[in-house]
């Protein structure tokens, strides 16, 4: 099935399913308890995000301190956020999906599948290209111009930078 059709069905089908379940639950337990139950699941989602999210952040930090890439834990964190959003959305179907994502073994299994199927490129912080030093600005030939035509790359007769003042008027706004 094409992804566009799947998204269209989700956009149309999920609200219809939520309305159907709301009507059924409301007819069984009443309107006020149904609304209170919806509010309670939103509060529970917020609390679970805080509790499980903080413990997950500690695990991610510990793995990074050991020099390991916390791929699965990062995916679990993303799934916790998705679970919380699902619990905040009014509706019992999204609440059920959100609660399922808060179950650690199920969430870990989903995260493992996602990590296994993901294409990841690790970029090390502070990596430099060969020959590049501190304070070097690497420009292509098209990124700069010799505005004086003297071969000095736009420097003034005293070697000063043309960027000190306004280019072309000879004045300097700075000392």
Order of alpha helices (4+ residues) and beta strands (2+ residues): alpha-alpha-alpha-alpha-alpha
